[in-house]
Amino acid sequence: MDWRVWTYLGFGTALVVTFLWIIIHYYRPQRKKNVETPKYRMLEDDE
């Protein structure tokens, strides 16, 4: 195998791992709570 094949394979693997990390990080239950709380707080009436 040529060094270009290993480079493309490594780059492709890095992209897949990065994409999966972003998906897992975004859809964690702890993150959802932190994202949803300010949204509902903004809709509450000020007294």
PQR file with spaces between the fields and no chain letter, atoms N, CA, C, O and H, PARSE charges and radii, in Angstrom:
ATOM       1  N    MET     1       0.837   -1.180    0.000 -0.4000 1.5000
ATOM       2  CA   MET     1       0.000    0.000    0.000 -0.0000 2.0000
ATOM       3  C    MET     1       0.889    1.253    0.000  0.5500 1.7000
ATOM       4  O    MET     1       1.932    1.316    0.650 -0.5500 1.4000
ATOM       5  N    ASP     2       0.432    2.204   -0.735 -0.4000 1.5000
ATOM       6  CA   ASP     2       1.158    3.462   -0.848 -0.0000 2.0000
ATOM       7  C    ASP     2       0.867    4.358    0.351  0.5500 1.7000
ATOM       8  O    ASP     2      -0.134    4.168    1.042 -0.5500 1.4000
ATOM       9  H    ASP     2      -0.416    2.152   -1.263  0.4000 1.0000
ATOM      10  N    TRP     3       1.734    5.329    0.598 -0.4000 1.5000
ATOM      11  CA   TRP     3       1.537    6.236    1.739 -0.0000 2.0000
ATOM      12  C    TRP     3       0.284    7.083    1.560  0.5500 1.7000
ATOM      13  O    TRP     3      -0.310    7.518    2.546 -0.5500 1.4000
ATOM      14  H    TRP     3       2.547    5.483    0.037  0.4000 1.0000
ATOM      15  N    ARG     4      -0.131    7.325    0.304 -0.4000 1.5000
ATOM      16  CA   ARG     4      -1.359    8.113    0.064 -0.0000 2.0000
ATOM      17  C    ARG     4      -2.592    7.362    0.543  0.5500 1.7000
ATOM      18  O    ARG     4      -3.528    7.962    1.070 -0.5500 1.4000
ATOM      19  H    ARG     4       0.351    6.972   -0.497  0.4000 1.0000
ATOM      20  N    VAL     5      -2.589    6.057    0.358 -0.4000 1.5000
ATOM      21  CA   VAL     5      -3.718    5.244    0.811 -0.0000 2.0000
ATOM      22  C    VAL     5      -3.840    5.324    2.327  0.5500 1.7000
ATOM      23  O    VAL     5      -4.942    5.471    2.857 -0.5500 1.4000
ATOM      24  H    VAL     5      -1.829    5.569   -0.070  0.4000 1.0000
ATOM      25  N    TRP     6      -2.715    5.229    3.025 -0.4000 1.5000
ATOM      26  CA   TRP     6      -2.740    5.317    4.492 -0.0000 2.0000
ATOM      27  C    TRP     6      -3.170    6.709    4.949  0.5500 1.7000
ATOM      28  O    TRP     6      -3.870    6.848    5.952 -0.5500 1.4000
ATOM      29  H    TRP     6      -1.820    5.109    2.595  0.4000 1.0000
ATOM      30  N    THR     7      -2.754    7.728    4.220 -0.4000 1.5000
ATOM      31  CA   THR     7      -3.145    9.098    4.563 -0.0000 2.0000
ATOM      32  C    THR     7      -4.654    9.283    4.405  0.5500 1.7000
ATOM      33  O    THR     7      -5.313    9.817    5.297 -0.5500 1.4000
ATOM      34  H    THR     7      -2.185    7.616    3.405  0.4000 1.0000
ATOM      35  N    TYR     8      -5.196    8.843    3.278 -0.4000 1.5000
ATOM      36  CA   TYR     8      -6.639    8.948    3.059 -0.0000 2.0000
ATOM      37  C    TYR     8      -7.419    8.114    4.076  0.5500 1.7000
ATOM      38  O    TYR     8      -8.458    8.544    4.577 -0.5500 1.4000
ATOM      39  H    TYR     8      -4.661    8.409    2.553  0.4000 1.0000
ATOM      40  N    LEU     9      -6.915    6.935    4.370 -0.4000 1.5000
ATOM      41  CA   LEU     9      -7.579    6.074    5.349 -0.0000 2.0000
ATOM      42  C    LEU     9      -7.560    6.710    6.737  0.5500 1.7000
ATOM      43  O    LEU     9      -8.568    6.683    7.444 -0.5500 1.4000
ATOM      44  H    LEU     9      -6.071    6.586    3.962  0.4000 1.0000
ATOM      45  N    GLY    10      -6.438    7.273    7.127 -0.4000 1.5000
ATOM      46  CA   GLY    10      -6.352    7.946    8.423 -0.0000 2.0000
ATOM      47  C    GLY    10      -7.226    9.175    8.482  0.5500 1.7000
ATOM      48  O    GLY    10      -7.894    9.408    9.490 -0.5500 1.4000
ATOM      49  H    GLY    10      -5.619    7.295    6.553  0.4000 1.0000
ATOM      50  N    PHE    11      -7.238    9.970    7.421 -0.4000 1.5000
ATOM      51  CA   PHE    11      -8.070   11.173    7.383 -0.0000 2.0000
ATOM      52  C    PHE    11      -9.550   10.807    7.426  0.5500 1.7000
ATOM      53  O    PHE    11     -10.323   11.442    8.143 -0.5500 1.4000
ATOM      54  H    PHE    11      -6.696    9.780    6.603  0.4000 1.0000
ATOM      55  N    GLY    12      -9.947    9.801    6.673 -0.4000 1.5000
ATOM      56  CA   GLY    12     -11.341    9.356    6.677 -0.0000 2.0000
ATOM      57  C    GLY    12     -11.769    8.825    8.038  0.5500 1.7000
ATOM      58  O    GLY    12     -12.882    9.090    8.494 -0.5500 1.4000
ATOM      59  H    GLY    12      -9.319    9.285    6.090  0.4000 1.0000
ATOM      60  N    THR    13     -10.895    8.087    8.673 -0.4000 1.5000
ATOM      61  CA   THR    13     -11.186    7.574   10.013 -0.0000 2.0000
ATOM      62  C    THR    13     -11.316    8.713   11.011  0.5500 1.7000
ATOM      63  O    THR    13     -12.200    8.691   11.867 -0.5500 1.4000
ATOM      64  H    THR    13      -9.991    7.872    8.302  0.4000 1.0000
ATOM      65  N    ALA    14     -10.439    9.712   10.905 -0.4000 1.5000
ATOM      66  CA   ALA    14     -10.511   10.874   11.801 -0.0000 2.0000
ATOM      67  C    ALA    14     -11.817   11.630   11.601  0.5500 1.7000
ATOM      68  O    ALA    14     -12.414   12.087   12.576 -0.5500 1.4000
ATOM      69  H    ALA    14      -9.721    9.730   10.209  0.4000 1.0000
ATOM      70  N    LEU    15     -12.271   11.772   10.370 -0.4000 1.5000
ATOM      71  CA   LEU    15     -13.543   12.451   10.110 -0.0000 2.0000
ATOM      72  C    LEU    15     -14.721   11.687   10.696  0.5500 1.7000
ATOM      73  O    LEU    15     -15.623   12.293   11.276 -0.5500 1.4000
ATOM      74  H    LEU    15     -11.786   11.401    9.578  0.4000 1.0000
ATOM      75  N    VAL    16     -14.727   10.386   10.557 -0.4000 1.5000
ATOM      76  CA   VAL    16     -15.816    9.567   11.097 -0.0000 2.0000
ATOM      77  C    VAL    16     -15.836    9.648   12.620  0.5500 1.7000
ATOM      78  O    VAL    16     -16.901    9.799   13.219 -0.5500 1.4000
ATOM      79  H    VAL    16     -13.994    9.893   10.086  0.4000 1.0000
ATOM      80  N    VAL    17     -14.671    9.549   13.248 -0.4000 1.5000
ATOM      81  CA   VAL    17     -14.595    9.618   14.709 -0.0000 2.0000
ATOM      82  C    VAL    17     -15.047   10.992   15.201  0.5500 1.7000
ATOM      83  O    VAL    17     -15.769   11.085   16.194 -0.5500 1.4000
ATOM      84  H    VAL    17     -13.805    9.426   12.761  0.4000 1.0000
ATOM      85  N    THR    18     -14.631   12.056   14.517 -0.4000 1.5000
ATOM      86  CA   THR    18     -15.039   13.409   14.896 -0.0000 2.0000
ATOM      87  C    THR    18     -16.549   13.582   14.750  0.5500 1.7000
ATOM      88  O    THR    18     -17.192   14.157   15.628 -0.5500 1.4000
ATOM      89  H    THR    18     -14.045   11.981   13.710  0.4000 1.0000
ATOM      90  N    PHE    19     -17.111   13.098   13.663 -0.4000 1.5000
ATOM      91  CA   PHE    19     -18.552   13.189   13.441 -0.0000 2.0000
ATOM      92  C    PHE    19     -19.323   12.434   14.516  0.5500 1.7000
ATOM      93  O    PHE    19     -20.319   12.941   15.033 -0.5500 1.4000
ATOM      94  H    PHE    19     -16.588   12.631   12.949  0.4000 1.0000
ATOM      95  N    LEU    20     -18.877   11.234   14.858 -0.4000 1.5000
ATOM      96  CA   LEU    20     -19.550   10.463   15.902 -0.0000 2.0000
ATOM      97  C    LEU    20     -19.451   11.150   17.257  0.5500 1.7000
ATOM      98  O    LEU    20     -20.413   11.132   18.024 -0.5500 1.4000
ATOM      99  H    LEU    20     -18.068   10.822   14.438  0.4000 1.0000
ATOM     100  N    TRP    21     -18.294   11.761   17.570 -0.4000 1.5000
ATOM     101  CA   TRP    21     -18.130   12.472   18.835 -0.0000 2.0000
ATOM     102  C    TRP    21     -19.084   13.661   18.907  0.5500 1.7000
ATOM     103  O    TRP    21     -19.674   13.916   19.957 -0.5500 1.4000
ATOM     104  H    TRP    21     -17.513   11.776   16.947  0.4000 1.0000
ATOM     105  N    ILE    22     -19.243   14.391   17.803 -0.4000 1.5000
ATOM     106  CA   ILE    22     -20.172   15.530   17.781 -0.0000 2.0000
ATOM     107  C    ILE    22     -21.592   15.052   18.014  0.5500 1.7000
ATOM     108  O    ILE    22     -22.322   15.662   18.795 -0.5500 1.4000
ATOM     109  H    ILE    22     -18.764   14.184   16.950  0.4000 1.0000
ATOM     110  N    ILE    23     -21.997   13.986   17.362 -0.4000 1.5000
ATOM     111  CA   ILE    23     -23.355   13.448   17.526 -0.0000 2.0000
ATOM     112  C    ILE    23     -23.582   13.003   18.967  0.5500 1.7000
ATOM     113  O    ILE    23     -24.608   13.338   19.559 -0.5500 1.4000
ATOM     114  H    ILE    23     -21.403   13.491   16.727  0.4000 1.0000
ATOM     115  N    ILE    24     -22.652   12.261   19.535 -0.4000 1.5000
ATOM     116  CA   ILE    24     -22.794   11.770   20.908 -0.0000 2.0000
ATOM     117  C    ILE    24     -22.810   12.938   21.886  0.5500 1.7000
ATOM     118  O    ILE    24     -23.612   12.947   22.820 -0.5500 1.4000
ATOM     119  H    ILE    24     -21.818   11.988   19.055  0.4000 1.0000
ATOM     120  N    HIS    25     -21.944   13.918   21.688 -0.4000 1.5000
ATOM     121  CA   HIS    25     -21.890   15.077   22.583 -0.0000 2.0000
ATOM     122  C    HIS    25     -23.185   15.878   22.526  0.5500 1.7000
ATOM     123  O    HIS    25     -23.672   16.338   23.559 -0.5500 1.4000
ATOM     124  H    HIS    25     -21.292   13.911   20.930  0.4000 1.0000
ATOM     125  N    TYR    26     -23.741   16.049   21.348 -0.4000 1.5000
ATOM     126  CA   TYR    26     -24.937   16.879   21.200 -0.0000 2.0000
ATOM     127  C    TYR    26     -26.172   16.210   21.781  0.5500 1.7000
ATOM     128  O    TYR    26     -27.016   16.898   22.354 -0.5500 1.4000
ATOM     129  H    TYR    26     -23.346   15.676   20.509  0.4000 1.0000
ATOM     130  N    TYR    27     -26.307   14.919   21.657 -0.4000 1.5000
ATOM     131  CA   TYR    27     -27.524   14.230   22.073 -0.0000 2.0000
ATOM     132  C    TYR    27     -27.443   13.611   23.467  0.5500 1.7000
ATOM     133  O    TYR    27     -28.298   12.799   23.820 -0.5500 1.4000
ATOM     134  H    TYR    27     -25.621   14.361   21.191  0.4000 1.0000
ATOM     135  N    ARG    28     -26.439   13.972   24.271 -0.4000 1.5000
ATOM     136  CA   ARG    28     -26.378   13.477   25.647 -0.0000 2.0000
ATOM     137  C    ARG    28     -27.542   14.043   26.462  0.5500 1.7000
ATOM     138  O    ARG    28     -27.909   15.201   26.265 -0.5500 1.4000
ATOM     139  H    ARG    28     -25.744   14.632   23.985  0.4000 1.0000
ATOM     140  N    PRO    29     -28.130   13.266   27.366 -0.5600 1.5000
ATOM     141  CA   PRO    29     -29.247   13.768   28.179  0.2800 2.0000
ATOM     142  C    PRO    29     -28.865   14.967   29.053  0.5500 1.7000
ATOM     143  O    PRO    29     -29.695   15.853   29.253 -0.5500 1.4000
ATOM     144  N    GLN    30     -27.652   15.023   29.572 -0.4000 1.5000
ATOM     145  CA   GLN    30     -27.255   16.156   30.408 -0.0000 2.0000
ATOM     146  C    GLN    30     -27.223   17.444   29.586  0.5500 1.7000
ATOM     147  O    GLN    30     -27.591   18.506   30.089 -0.5500 1.4000
ATOM     148  H    GLN    30     -26.977   14.303   29.409  0.4000 1.0000
ATOM     149  N    ARG    31     -26.797   17.363   28.361 -0.4000 1.5000
ATOM     150  CA   ARG    31     -26.729   18.542   27.502 -0.0000 2.0000
ATOM     151  C    ARG    31     -28.135   19.019   27.142  0.5500 1.7000
ATOM     152  O    ARG    31     -28.374   20.224   27.065 -0.5500 1.4000
ATOM     153  H    ARG    31     -26.498   16.501   27.952  0.4000 1.0000
ATOM     154  N    LYS    32     -29.056   18.104   26.926 -0.4000 1.5000
ATOM     155  CA   LYS    32     -30.416   18.492   26.569 -0.0000 2.0000
ATOM     156  C    LYS    32     -31.027   19.334   27.679  0.5500 1.7000
ATOM     157  O    LYS    32     -31.707   20.324   27.411 -0.5500 1.4000
ATOM     158  H    LYS    32     -28.863   17.125   26.989  0.4000 1.0000
ATOM     159  N    LYS    33     -30.787   18.942   28.914 -0.4000 1.5000
ATOM     160  CA   LYS    33     -31.312   19.704   30.042 -0.0000 2.0000
ATOM     161  C    LYS    33     -30.728   21.122   30.050  0.5500 1.7000
ATOM     162  O    LYS    33     -31.453   22.088   30.285 -0.5500 1.4000
ATOM     163  H    LYS    33     -30.235   18.138   29.132  0.4000 1.0000
ATOM     164  N    ASN    34     -29.442   21.245   29.798 -0.4000 1.5000
ATOM     165  CA   ASN    34     -28.805   22.562   29.792 -0.0000 2.0000
ATOM     166  C    ASN    34     -29.272   23.428   28.630  0.5500 1.7000
ATOM     167  O    ASN    34     -29.299   24.653   28.752 -0.5500 1.4000
ATOM     168  H    ASN    34     -28.853   20.460   29.608  0.4000 1.0000
ATOM     169  N    VAL    35     -29.637   22.825   27.515 -0.4000 1.5000
ATOM     170  CA   VAL    35     -30.082   23.581   26.340 -0.0000 2.0000
ATOM     171  C    VAL    35     -31.548   23.980   26.479  0.5500 1.7000
ATOM     172  O    VAL    35     -31.919   25.090   26.097 -0.5500 1.4000
ATOM     173  H    VAL    35     -29.615   21.830   27.416  0.4000 1.0000
ATOM     174  N    GLU    36     -32.378   23.107   27.013 -0.4000 1.5000
ATOM     175  CA   GLU    36     -33.812   23.365   27.078 -0.0000 2.0000
ATOM     176  C    GLU    36     -34.193   24.351   28.182  0.5500 1.7000
ATOM     177  O    GLU    36     -35.171   25.080   28.022 -0.5500 1.4000
ATOM     178  H    GLU    36     -32.076   22.205   27.323  0.4000 1.0000
ATOM     179  N    THR    37     -33.470   24.401   29.277 -0.4000 1.5000
ATOM     180  CA   THR    37     -33.823   25.262   30.402 -0.0000 2.0000
ATOM     181  C    THR    37     -33.868   26.740   30.016  0.5500 1.7000
ATOM     182  O    THR    37     -34.868   27.387   30.325 -0.5500 1.4000
ATOM     183  H    THR    37     -32.675   23.808   29.407  0.4000 1.0000
ATOM     184  N    PRO    38     -32.867   27.314   29.371 -0.5600 1.5000
ATOM     185  CA   PRO    38     -32.952   28.734   28.997  0.2800 2.0000
ATOM     186  C    PRO    38     -34.079   29.028   28.006  0.5500 1.7000
ATOM     187  O    PRO    38     -34.642   30.124   28.010 -0.5500 1.4000
ATOM     188  N    LYS    39     -34.406   28.057   27.162 -0.4000 1.5000
ATOM     189  CA   LYS    39     -35.476   28.267   26.191 -0.0000 2.0000
ATOM     190  C    LYS    39     -36.802   28.501   26.895  0.5500 1.7000
ATOM     191  O    LYS    39     -37.552   29.406   26.528 -0.5500 1.4000
ATOM     192  H    LYS    39     -33.950   27.168   27.159  0.4000 1.0000
ATOM     193  N    TYR    40     -37.090   27.692   27.900 -0.4000 1.5000
ATOM     194  CA   TYR    40     -38.351   27.852   28.611 -0.0000 2.0000
ATOM     195  C    TYR    40     -38.311   29.037   29.567  0.5500 1.7000
ATOM     196  O    TYR    40     -39.346   29.649   29.830 -0.5500 1.4000
ATOM     197  H    TYR    40     -36.480   26.957   28.198  0.4000 1.0000
ATOM     198  N    ARG    41     -37.148   29.368   30.085 -0.4000 1.5000
ATOM     199  CA   ARG    41     -37.018   30.524   30.966 -0.0000 2.0000
ATOM     200  C    ARG    41     -37.293   31.812   30.166  0.5500 1.7000
ATOM     201  O    ARG    41     -37.854   32.761   30.714 -0.5500 1.4000
ATOM     202  H    ARG    41     -36.307   28.872   29.871  0.4000 1.0000
ATOM     203  N    MET    42     -36.917   31.856   28.915 -0.4000 1.5000
ATOM     204  CA   MET    42     -37.134   33.034   28.084 -0.0000 2.0000
ATOM     205  C    MET    42     -38.636   33.241   27.841  0.5500 1.7000
ATOM     206  O    MET    42     -39.072   34.377   27.656 -0.5500 1.4000
ATOM     207  H    MET    42     -36.461   31.085   28.470  0.4000 1.0000
ATOM     208  N    LEU    43     -39.419   32.184   27.838 -0.4000 1.5000
ATOM     209  CA   LEU    43     -40.858   32.295   27.566 -0.0000 2.0000
ATOM     210  C    LEU    43     -41.661   32.673   28.812  0.5500 1.7000
ATOM     211  O    LEU    43     -42.828   33.048   28.693 -0.5500 1.4000
ATOM     212  H    LEU    43     -39.066   31.261   27.989  0.4000 1.0000
ATOM     213  N    GLU    44     -41.071   32.585   29.986 -0.4000 1.5000
ATOM     214  CA   GLU    44     -41.804   32.926   31.210 -0.0000 2.0000
ATOM     215  C    GLU    44     -42.021   34.437   31.298  0.5500 1.7000
ATOM     216  O    GLU    44     -41.206   35.224   30.818 -0.5500 1.4000
ATOM     217  H    GLU    44     -40.124   32.281   30.083  0.4000 1.0000
ATOM     218  N    ASP    45     -43.132   34.822   31.921 -0.4000 1.5000
ATOM     219  CA   ASP    45     -43.423   36.236   32.119 -0.0000 2.0000
ATOM     220  C    ASP    45     -42.591   36.788   33.246  0.5500 1.7000
ATOM     221  O    ASP    45     -42.375   36.126   34.262 -0.5500 1.4000
ATOM     222  H    ASP    45     -43.794   34.182   32.311  0.4000 1.0000
ATOM     223  N    ASP    46     -42.120   38.017   33.058 -0.4000 1.5000
ATOM     224  CA   ASP    46     -41.401   38.695   34.126 -0.0000 2.0000
ATOM     225  C    ASP    46     -42.399   39.327   35.088  0.5500 1.7000
ATOM     226  O    ASP    46     -43.421   39.873   34.672 -0.5500 1.4000
ATOM     227  H    ASP    46     -42.295   38.554   32.233  0.4000 1.0000
ATOM     228  N    GLU    47     -42.096   39.248   36.349 -0.4000 1.5000
ATOM     229  CA   GLU    47     -43.021   39.834   37.331 -0.0000 2.0000
ATOM     230  C    GLU    47     -42.399   40.958   38.072  0.5500 1.7000
ATOM     231  O    GLU    47     -43.041   41.560   38.933 -0.5500 1.4000
ATOM     232  H    GLU    47     -41.266   38.805   36.687  0.4000 1.0000
